[in-house]
């Protein structure tokens, strides 16, 4: 006995195939990130520079392949305690930051 497939299942399977094809294509080609105008990725900033990311300002002091160590010197947020965010923090290398002079 042949199983009947409804039109709804056919559309669902078609969408799944499209998603699978798109995901496989993205995995083969890799991810190409672009930074916003006026910003840099944290991996491109040299050690010792003052940077701003969101509400936090800090100084870059150590880099690894996957992260950058930053000493957060200033944090502006009206909802939380500022002291929690201060000090040594590990940020991702792909974080977009503004370099301050």
C-alpha positions in Angstrom: 0.0 0.0 0.0 1.4 3.3 -1.0 1.6 6.1 1.6 -0.1 9.3 0.6 1.8 12.5 1.3 -0.2 15.6 1.8 0.6 18.9 0.1 1.6 20.3 3.4 4.2 17.6 4.0 5.5 18.2 0.5 6.0 21.9 1.1 7.6 21.2 4.5 10.1 18.7 2.9 10.8 21.2 0.1 11.7 23.9 2.7 13.9 21.5 4.7 15.8 20.6 1.5 16.3 24.3 0.8 17.6 24.9 4.3 19.9 21.9 4.1 21.3 23.2 0.8 21.9 26.7 2.2 23.6 25.3 5.3 25.9 23.1 3.4 26.8 25.9 1.1 27.6 28.2 4.0 29.8 25.5 5.7 31.8 25.0 2.5 32.4 28.7 1.8 33.0 29.7 5.4 31.9 32.9 7.1 33.1 36.2 5.9 32.6 38.9 8.5 32.5 42.6 7.6 32.9 45.4 10.2 30.6 48.4 10.5 31.9 51.8 9.1 34.1 53.5 11.7 34.7 50.4 13.7 37.3 47.6 13.9 37.3 44.0 15.0 39.0 43.6 18.3 41.6 41.2 16.7 42.8 44.2 14.5 43.4 46.5 17.5 46.9 46.6 18.9 47.8 46.0 22.5 47.6 49.1 24.7 44.9 50.9 22.8 41.7 52.3 24.5 38.6 50.8 23.0 34.8 51.2 23.4 32.3 48.4 23.0 28.7 49.1 23.8 28.6 50.7 27.3 32.1 49.6 28.2 35.5 51.2 27.7 38.7 49.3 28.3 42.4 48.8 27.5 43.5 45.8 25.4 46.4 44.1 27.1 46.6 40.4 25.9 45.6 38.6 22.7 45.0 34.9 21.9 43.7 33.2 18.8 40.1 33.1 20.1 39.8 36.0 22.6 41.3 39.3 23.7 41.8 40.2 27.4 40.6 43.7 28.2 40.8 45.7 31.4 37.5 47.5 31.6 38.0 50.9 33.1 34.5 52.5 32.6 31.0 51.1 32.3 27.8 53.2 31.9 24.5 51.5 32.6 21.7 52.9 34.6 20.1 49.5 35.3 23.0 47.5 36.9 25.8 48.0 39.3 28.8 49.4 37.4 31.4 47.8 39.6 30.5 44.3 38.4 31.7 45.0 34.9 35.0 46.7 35.8 38.3 44.8 35.8 39.7 42.1 33.7 37.3 40.7 31.0 37.7 38.3 28.1 36.1 39.6 24.9 35.7 37.8 21.5 38.1 38.7 18.7 35.1 39.4 16.4 33.7 42.1 18.7 33.2 45.4 16.9 34.9 48.2 18.8 35.6 51.9 18.4 39.2 52.9 19.0 39.5 55.9 21.2 42.5 58.2 21.2 
